[in-house]
Amino acid sequence: MKLSRILALTVAPFALLASGPVVADDQAAAADAPAAASGPAMWKVADEDTTIYLFGTVHMLPKDVEWINPTITDALAKSDMIVTELPMDAGAQAELQQLTLKLGMLPQGTALRSLLTPEQTATYEAAFATIGLPPQAVQQFDVMKPWFAGLNLSMLPLLMSGYTPDSGVEKVLLEKAGDTPRGALETPEFQLSLFNDLPQEAQIAFMMEAASGVAEAKETLDRMVAEWIKGDADKLAEIMNEGMSDPVLIEALLHTRNANWAQWIAERMAEPGTVFIAVGAGHLAGEKSVQDMLAAKGIAATRVK
């Protein structure tokens, strides 16, 4: 599996088509929503006066997926605050799109395809044909930096098959949380820097992974969502690990952030209250997960049944 395929479980969809390539309504296909099962996995860290729930999310889902259950609802109702990866109010999201556009564009006069070899250009252009976008869409991508084009190429096949951030888990949780105070673990600037600070060579490699993986994008995410709904974190990690070959990007997207969040949790445990943390499920599965980082600090995260 290409690393770009795990973005819906690790990085909030801040850059999705922010620059304007639009999928026409008649191009979208209904997604085959996985059947609801026992429910997604949740953990908690607790002491005598503090409880922190850790809930793994999928940032994009088909609208008909049923996943919420009484255990999740009860934990959310008990919480004094809900914390997501990024601020998700309308103002913050608008500011984020503006920043994405500012950082995600190449200098004027530079075209994306001018940075590619002939072989890379062929693979890149073939990706648009595979997902049925017209040639003019390639021109719209030509102004993007490779990382921004790669993010969009990762998500476009999912959007066209019925996955949408509007049905993402965070949005559902925030709606159910009502007026509960909100917090965020990261700033938009930090999350954008994960990609924008990559060397150009690494950005192109990421984009080429996305381009070569457009055909199987939906099938792979369908598999991951099915295991997420079952609450099988081990199987989810197994699928995530298929073909993850870029240690630098894995460290940046997953392991470093997991360590940062474990430190945030350790510090928050000093304050009384109950917090519901909702982050991409990829951060709560596999080696060097948030739970592993907490364990290294002597803090146990227990599975909520």
C-alpha positions, 0 to 999 in steps of 0.5 A: 500500500502506498503511504499516500493511502493512509492520509485519511487516517493520519492527516486532517484533510486541510488541503483537499482541492482547496485550489479549485479542481472540481469534480462534477456531480455526474462523475461521483459514484456511490461508495459501498459503505462497510456494514457497521460492526462492534464499533471503532476502538477507543482507549482511556488514560485515567488517574484519580481526577483526570480521564482522557479518552483516545478515539481514532477517527477516519477523516473522510467517510461515505455518508451512509457509514454507521459507526457511532455507538453508546460507548462513544456517545457516553464518553463524549457526553462525560467530557469537558473538552473535545480535542482534534488535530486541527481547529475545525471552526469555520474561521479556522478552516477558511484561514487554513485554506488561505494558508494552503493556497499561499504555501502550496503554489509553485513560483510564477513561471514554474510548471509542475511537469517541468520538474518531472522526468518523462517517465514521471510525467507519463505516470502523472498524466495517466493518473488523471485519465484513470480517474476520468478527469479531463486534460484541463485538470492537469493544467490546474495542477501544474501550478501546485507544488508537488506535495500539494498535488500529491495530497489532492491526487491522494484524495480525488479518487476517494471524493469521486467514489463517495468519500467526503470530509463532510461525513468525516468522524470529527465533524460528526463528533463535534456536532454531537458535542454541541457547546462543549469547549474545543481544543486542538493538538496542532496548528495549521502552520505545523501540519502544512510544514510536514509537507512544505518543508520536505525536499523537492525530491521527497515531495515528488516521490510522494506525489508519484506514489499518489499518482501510481495508486489512484486505481486502488485508492478506494479499495484500500481505504474500504479495507481500512474502514472495515477494520476500523469499524470492527475496532481491530487496531492490529489488523488496521496497523497491518494494512497500514504497514503494507508498502510503507517505504519512506521512513522520513515521511513516516517519522514526520507524519506519524511517529514524531507527532505521536510523541508530541501528543503523548507529551501533551497528554502527560502534561494534561493529566496534571489537570482535573477533568475529562477530555475526549481526543479524536485523532486519525486512527493511524496514530493509535495503531501499530508500533510507536503509536500514541499508546506506545509513546505513553507507555514509555512515559509510564502511562497506561492506556486501557482499551474501553470496552 
